[in-house]
Amino acid sequence: MKCTLTALAITTAMVTPALAEDLSVVGSWSGLPLHKQYEAPFWTETLPEASGGNINVALTTHDQMNLGVGDVYRLLGDGVYDVGMTVADYAVADAPELEGLDVPLLALTADEARAMVDAARPMVEDIYNARFNSHVLAIAPYPPQVVFCNADIAGLDDLAGLKVRASGRMTAKFLEALGAEGVNVSFSEVPGALQKGVVDCAVTGAGSGYSAGWWEVSTHLLPIPLGGWDSVVTAINLDKWNSLDADTQTLIADEVKAKFEEPAWQTAQDALVNDIACLTGNGECPSGDARGMTLVEVSEADFEKARDVLVNEVLPDWAERAGTDWATRWNDSVGAAVGVSIATN
């Protein structure tokens, strides 16, 4: 009888489905292509299906929850929800070393940006683990952060004296080094700020600006990546991650990489070309009606000046704030990948 009961228990364990995992997920900006095309389908369809129904996801976004963007990872670390994702630059007040993930002008193509992110990833994983009690699942790009202006500009020099909304702290430092005034305005408030003259220009992804209607309140587009690629980090609360069994961890990691992170990177470069066409009418717009912004050609002199400011002013300033240990680690990883080194004492 004892043997029979033992055999029955073993058989029952084999046929009983794995316990379901419920994940509460907070996505990035709900109205932008990264969320609509990749985040939402992945979390609500792809992952639950891949798990055979064993992973159930409740998805919202930080703007739908009216969260301050700087609170997304703080609350994630506190376990308010299980998975959170937003622009890494939003978290630099808590982790200045994180600015080294998305440096302006070091990557002009999606392949270069991916190489920079891959080099930075071990550093980023350590930052999220220590600062936000979380485990990094993915780092995906918004398209390059370009400049929208409600002002007549012909090149980089014309930004001097203008009020410009930056997309991150390092970008703000960069703009100030160019003689512009960096202004802190949230993404959702930019159209009103441009219209009222609170800012003359604003930095964001070309596709984000198209989707959010920035073309209605700006006239000129300068397609130089002054704001980097605005990397969006997807992370899971570390306590939640450690509570998952090894098979579930592997499933989530593999699915995130193959079905979310990789596709987002694959479309990043074409997205920039298409978005510029949509904003300016220079080319075919696959996303809707083409608009009539003036495309400002970026000269080689613009790139040389911008690179000089970055290497000699912006990066040393960041190294001083982040600390020598992080600057050295950046030199050995990201810097080595892009051929730039920060002088450290």
GUTI-753749 format. One record per residue (C-alpha): chain; y negated, x, z negated; residue in three letters; residue number from 0. Coordinates in nm, 3 decimals. Example, Ala and Ser with C-alpha at 12.3 -4.5 7.8 and 13.67 -1.06 7.14 Angstrom:
! residues 2
A 0.450 1.230 -0.780 ALA 0
A 0.106 1.367 -0.714 SER 1
This chain:
! residues 345
A 0.000 0.000 0.000 MET 0
A -0.238 0.281 -0.092 LYS 1
A -0.172 0.453 0.240 CYS 2
A -0.228 0.124 0.424 THR 3
A -0.563 0.067 0.253 LEU 4
A -0.671 0.424 0.329 THR 5
A -0.580 0.383 0.694 ALA 6
A -0.767 0.052 0.708 LEU 7
A -1.075 0.209 0.555 ALA 8
A -1.070 0.492 0.809 ILE 9
A -1.022 0.250 1.098 THR 10
A -1.307 0.029 0.977 THR 11
A -1.540 0.329 0.948 ALA 12
A -1.458 0.428 1.305 MET 13
A -1.542 0.089 1.455 VAL 14
A -1.845 0.008 1.239 THR 15
A -2.165 0.081 1.435 PRO 16
A -2.401 0.346 1.301 ALA 17
A -2.667 0.219 1.067 LEU 18
A -2.982 0.123 1.255 ALA 19
A -3.292 0.335 1.215 GLU 20
A -3.629 0.161 1.206 ASP 21
A -3.923 0.371 1.322 LEU 22
A -4.285 0.273 1.282 SER 23
A -4.481 0.449 1.557 VAL 24
A -4.856 0.488 1.602 VAL 25
A -4.953 0.585 1.956 GLY 26
A -5.266 0.738 2.103 SER 27
A -5.548 0.546 2.277 TRP 28
A -5.399 0.214 2.392 SER 29
A -5.610 0.180 2.707 GLY 30
A -5.542 0.523 2.856 LEU 31
A -5.271 0.617 3.108 PRO 32
A -5.073 0.846 2.876 LEU 33
A -5.000 0.558 2.642 HIS 34
A -4.951 0.288 2.903 LYS 35
A -4.736 0.491 3.142 GLN 36
A -4.540 0.712 2.903 TYR 37
A -4.573 0.644 2.530 GLU 38
A -4.525 0.267 2.528 ALA 39
A -4.227 0.257 2.768 PRO 40
A -4.057 0.546 2.591 PHE 41
A -4.079 0.410 2.239 TRP 42
A -4.021 0.043 2.314 THR 43
A -3.758 0.073 2.588 GLU 44
A -3.620 0.419 2.666 THR 45
A -3.534 0.543 2.317 LEU 46
A -3.391 0.215 2.183 PRO 47
A -3.172 0.184 2.493 GLU 48
A -3.056 0.548 2.472 ALA 49
A -2.955 0.488 2.110 SER 50
A -2.744 0.189 2.205 GLY 51
A -2.970 -0.032 1.999 GLY 52
A -2.939 0.180 1.684 ASN 53
A -3.306 0.282 1.686 ILE 54
A -3.559 0.003 1.648 ASN 55
A -3.925 0.081 1.707 VAL 56
A -4.237 -0.102 1.595 ALA 57
A -4.522 0.037 1.807 LEU 58
A -4.897 0.012 1.770 THR 59
A -5.184 0.256 1.837 THR 60
A -5.447 0.412 1.617 HIS 61
A -5.731 0.226 1.790 ASP 62
A -5.549 -0.106 1.751 GLN 63
A -5.517 -0.025 1.380 MET 64
A -5.883 0.083 1.361 ASN 65
A -5.779 0.417 1.216 LEU 66
A -6.024 0.703 1.212 GLY 67
A -5.886 0.958 1.457 VAL 68
A -5.904 1.227 1.190 GLY 69
A -5.676 1.017 0.968 ASP 70
A -5.381 0.985 1.206 VAL 71
A -5.189 1.292 1.092 TYR 72
A -5.303 1.271 0.729 ARG 73
A -5.149 0.924 0.702 LEU 74
A -4.842 1.041 0.890 LEU 75
A -4.790 1.316 0.634 GLY 76
A -4.825 1.060 0.356 ASP 77
A -4.548 0.850 0.510 GLY 78
A -4.767 0.549 0.595 VAL 79
A -4.576 0.539 0.925 TYR 80
A -4.294 0.746 1.071 ASP 81
A -4.430 0.880 1.401 VAL 82
A -4.789 0.947 1.502 GLY 83
A -4.956 1.088 1.811 MET 84
A -5.311 1.167 1.908 THR 85
A -5.528 1.451 2.035 VAL 86
A -5.469 1.766 1.833 ALA 87
A -5.843 1.841 1.832 ASP 88
A -5.897 1.535 1.612 TYR 89
A -5.717 1.715 1.330 ALA 90
A -5.904 2.047 1.330 VAL 91
A -6.118 1.953 1.029 ALA 92
A -5.795 1.977 0.828 ASP 93
A -5.647 2.263 1.029 ALA 94
A -5.904 2.487 1.205 PRO 95
A -5.621 2.711 1.323 GLU 96
A -5.506 2.420 1.543 LEU 97
A -5.805 2.475 1.772 GLU 98
A -5.608 2.762 1.925 GLY 99
A -5.376 2.514 2.097 LEU 100
A -5.629 2.383 2.348 ASP 101
A -5.884 2.648 2.442 VAL 102
A -6.133 2.558 2.721 PRO 103
A -6.107 2.725 3.061 LEU 104
A -5.794 2.930 2.998 LEU 105
A -5.582 2.695 3.209 ALA 106
A -5.705 2.561 3.542 LEU 107
A -5.374 2.409 3.655 THR 108
A -5.105 2.203 3.487 ALA 109
A -4.859 2.494 3.515 ASP 110
A -5.102 2.725 3.338 GLU 111
A -5.169 2.463 3.071 ALA 112
A -4.795 2.416 3.015 ARG 113
A -4.745 2.790 2.977 ALA 114
A -5.028 2.800 2.722 MET 115
A -4.882 2.508 2.526 VAL 116
A -4.531 2.654 2.533 ASP 117
A -4.664 2.982 2.397 ALA 118
A -4.856 2.802 2.122 ALA 119
A -4.577 2.565 2.022 ARG 120
A -4.412 2.772 1.745 PRO 121
A -4.757 2.819 1.590 MET 122
A -4.833 2.446 1.622 VAL 123
A -4.499 2.351 1.467 GLU 124
A -4.575 2.566 1.163 ASP 125
A -4.924 2.412 1.131 ILE 126
A -4.792 2.055 1.138 TYR 127
A -4.513 2.135 0.898 ASN 128
A -4.748 2.295 0.643 ALA 129
A -5.064 2.088 0.691 ARG 130
A -4.931 1.744 0.775 PHE 131
A -4.576 1.732 0.633 ASN 132
A -4.447 1.658 0.982 SER 133
A -4.219 1.785 1.255 HIS 134
A -4.349 1.824 1.613 VAL 135
A -4.154 1.626 1.871 LEU 136
A -4.370 1.671 2.181 ALA 137
A -4.697 1.810 2.315 ILE 138
A -4.820 1.623 2.621 ALA 139
A -5.145 1.660 2.816 PRO 140
A -5.432 1.442 2.900 TYR 141
A -5.574 1.570 3.232 PRO 142
A -5.837 1.847 3.207 PRO 143
A -6.147 1.748 3.013 GLN 144
A -6.434 1.744 3.261 VAL 145
A -6.805 1.662 3.234 VAL 146
A -6.961 1.321 3.304 PHE 147
A -7.342 1.327 3.323 CYS 148
A -7.603 1.055 3.344 ASN 149
A -7.839 1.325 3.466 ALA 150
A -7.901 1.512 3.789 ASP 151
A -7.710 1.839 3.755 ILE 152
A -7.610 2.095 4.017 ALA 153
A -7.399 2.334 3.807 GLY 154
A -7.313 2.472 3.468 LEU 155
A -7.661 2.615 3.402 ASP 156
A -7.810 2.266 3.417 ASP 157
A -7.629 2.169 3.095 LEU 158
A -7.872 2.387 2.899 ALA 159
A -8.107 2.166 2.699 GLY 160
A -7.897 1.854 2.747 LEU 161
A -7.722 1.654 2.474 LYS 162
A -7.349 1.662 2.546 VAL 163
A -7.066 1.481 2.371 ARG 164
A -6.783 1.732 2.321 ALA 165
A -6.413 1.649 2.315 SER 166
A -6.334 1.890 2.032 GLY 167
A -6.483 2.145 1.795 ARG 168
A -6.423 2.447 2.016 MET 169
A -6.576 2.263 2.311 THR 170
A -6.882 2.186 2.098 ALA 171
A -6.916 2.555 2.015 LYS 172
A -6.880 2.637 2.381 PHE 173
A -7.153 2.392 2.483 LEU 174
A -7.389 2.528 2.220 GLU 175
A -7.331 2.880 2.354 ALA 176
A -7.437 2.750 2.696 LEU 177
A -7.763 2.620 2.548 GLY 178
A -7.660 2.254 2.531 ALA 179
A -7.667 2.044 2.215 GLU 180
A -7.320 1.934 2.107 GLY 181
A -7.324 1.573 1.985 VAL 182
A -7.048 1.402 1.790 ASN 183
A -6.980 1.061 1.945 VAL 184
A -6.645 0.880 1.934 SER 185
A -6.470 0.812 2.265 PHE 186
A -6.521 0.436 2.246 SER 187
A -6.895 0.474 2.181 GLU 188
A -6.967 0.708 2.473 VAL 189
A -7.056 0.445 2.740 PRO 190
A -7.326 0.300 2.516 GLY 191
A -7.449 0.646 2.420 ALA 192
A -7.480 0.749 2.787 LEU 193
A -7.655 0.426 2.877 GLN 194
A -7.907 0.452 2.592 LYS 195
A -7.974 0.823 2.636 GLY 196
A -7.819 0.922 2.303 VAL 197
A -7.629 1.177 2.512 VAL 198
A -7.697 1.303 2.863 ASP 199
A -7.339 1.407 2.934 CYS 200
A -6.995 1.366 2.783 ALA 201
A -6.664 1.549 2.811 VAL 202
A -6.330 1.373 2.856 THR 203
A -6.038 1.355 3.096 GLY 204
A -6.125 1.233 3.445 ALA 205
A -5.863 0.958 3.425 GLY 206
A -5.975 0.855 3.078 SER 207
A -6.332 0.827 3.200 GLY 208
A -6.223 0.622 3.499 TYR 209
A -6.013 0.385 3.288 SER 210
A -6.290 0.345 3.029 ALA 211
A -6.561 0.277 3.288 GLY 212
A -6.774 0.585 3.226 TRP 213
A -6.860 0.582 3.597 TRP 214
A -7.075 0.276 3.525 GLU 215
A -7.312 0.474 3.302 VAL 216
A -7.297 0.824 3.454 SER 217
A -7.394 0.960 3.793 THR 218
A -7.261 1.317 3.824 HIS 219
A -6.913 1.465 3.769 LEU 220
A -6.868 1.837 3.697 LEU 221
A -6.491 1.905 3.729 PRO 222
A -6.479 2.223 3.521 ILE 223
A -6.230 2.197 3.231 PRO 224
A -6.481 2.257 2.953 LEU 225
A -6.266 2.059 2.710 GLY 226
A -5.931 2.215 2.790 GLY 227
A -5.641 1.970 2.844 TRP 228
A -5.678 1.774 2.519 ASP 229
A -5.318 1.819 2.413 SER 230
A -5.164 1.513 2.243 VAL 231
A -4.915 1.605 1.972 VAL 232
A -4.634 1.364 1.884 THR 233
A -4.500 1.429 1.535 ALA 234
A -4.261 1.260 1.292 ILE 235
A -4.299 1.256 0.914 ASN 236
A -4.095 1.547 0.783 LEU 237
A -3.927 1.346 0.509 ASP 238
A -3.823 1.084 0.764 LYS 239
A -3.699 1.352 1.003 TRP 240
A -3.491 1.520 0.733 ASN 241
A -3.340 1.185 0.637 SER 242
A -3.193 1.138 0.986 LEU 243
A -2.843 1.260 1.063 ASP 244
A -2.801 1.551 1.303 ALA 245
A -2.687 1.331 1.594 ASP 246
A -2.992 1.106 1.564 THR 247
A -3.224 1.407 1.546 GLN 248
A -3.065 1.553 1.859 THR 249
A -3.087 1.220 2.044 LEU 250
A -3.457 1.177 1.963 ILE 251
A -3.544 1.539 2.047 ALA 252
A -3.356 1.535 2.378 ASP 253
A -3.490 1.197 2.488 GLU 254
A -3.851 1.283 2.395 VAL 255
A -3.835 1.604 2.596 LYS 256
A -3.665 1.462 2.905 ALA 257
A -3.810 1.111 2.924 LYS 258
A -4.160 1.151 2.778 PHE 259
A -4.289 1.508 2.761 GLU 260
A -4.157 1.636 3.096 GLU 261
A -4.273 1.338 3.307 PRO 262
A -4.620 1.352 3.149 ALA 263
A -4.656 1.717 3.246 TRP 264
A -4.517 1.662 3.595 GLN 265
A -4.793 1.418 3.684 THR 266
A -5.080 1.601 3.511 ALA 267
A -5.203 1.809 3.805 GLN 268
A -5.185 1.533 4.064 ASP 269
A -5.357 1.305 3.816 ALA 270
A -5.667 1.526 3.815 LEU 271
A -5.693 1.524 4.195 VAL 272
A -5.640 1.150 4.208 ASN 273
A -5.883 1.078 3.925 ASP 274
A -6.161 1.280 4.086 ILE 275
A -6.102 1.085 4.407 ALA 276
A -6.122 0.759 4.212 CYS 277
A -6.447 0.858 4.044 LEU 278
A -6.626 1.003 4.346 THR 279
A -6.470 0.839 4.652 GLY 280
A -6.378 1.185 4.784 ASN 281
A -6.020 1.106 4.883 GLY 282
A -5.778 0.819 4.830 GLU 283
A -5.775 0.647 4.491 CYS 284
A -5.425 0.526 4.390 PRO 285
A -5.547 0.363 4.068 SER 286
A -5.786 0.102 4.200 GLY 287
A -6.134 0.093 4.349 ASP 288
A -6.299 0.426 4.421 ALA 289
A -6.640 0.478 4.261 ARG 290
A -6.945 0.666 4.384 GLY 291
A -7.020 0.942 4.134 MET 292
A -7.170 1.262 4.275 THR 293
A -6.915 1.544 4.272 LEU 294
A -7.078 1.868 4.156 VAL 295
A -6.907 2.167 4.311 GLU 296
A -6.814 2.435 4.058 VAL 297
A -6.918 2.781 4.177 SER 298
A -6.741 3.108 4.107 GLU 299
A -7.052 3.211 3.913 ALA 300
A -7.003 2.905 3.691 ASP 301
A -6.647 3.004 3.613 PHE 302
A -6.740 3.366 3.545 GLU 303
A -7.023 3.268 3.312 LYS 304
A -6.807 3.016 3.129 ALA 305
A -6.522 3.264 3.085 ARG 306
A -6.761 3.529 2.954 ASP 307
A -6.903 3.287 2.695 VAL 308
A -6.553 3.183 2.593 LEU 309
A -6.416 3.533 2.544 VAL 310
A -6.721 3.695 2.385 ASN 311
A -6.861 3.411 2.173 GLU 312
A -6.637 3.107 2.129 VAL 313
A -6.301 3.270 2.059 LEU 314
A -6.439 3.528 1.811 PRO 315
A -6.614 3.243 1.628 ASP 316
A -6.284 3.055 1.603 TRP 317
A -6.099 3.367 1.486 ALA 318
A -6.349 3.406 1.202 GLU 319
A -6.298 3.045 1.091 ARG 320
A -5.921 3.037 1.133 ALA 321
A -5.859 3.380 0.981 GLY 322
A -5.730 3.714 1.106 THR 323
A -5.364 3.624 1.062 ASP 324
A -5.393 3.323 1.294 TRP 325
A -5.604 3.516 1.545 ALA 326
A -5.340 3.790 1.557 THR 327
A -5.066 3.533 1.602 ARG 328
A -5.269 3.366 1.879 TRP 329
A -5.314 3.703 2.056 ASN 330
A -4.940 3.763 2.045 ASP 331
A -4.853 3.420 2.186 SER 332
A -5.118 3.223 2.375 VAL 333
A -5.336 3.525 2.445 GLY 334
A -5.042 3.716 2.589 ALA 335
A -4.956 3.420 2.814 ALA 336
A -5.310 3.387 2.956 VAL 337
A -5.423 3.749 2.951 GLY 338
A -5.694 3.715 2.684 VAL 339
A -5.721 3.897 2.353 SER 340
A -5.952 3.828 2.062 ILE 341
A -6.088 4.135 1.888 ALA 342
A -5.984 4.125 1.520 THR 343
A -6.093 4.351 1.236 ASN 344
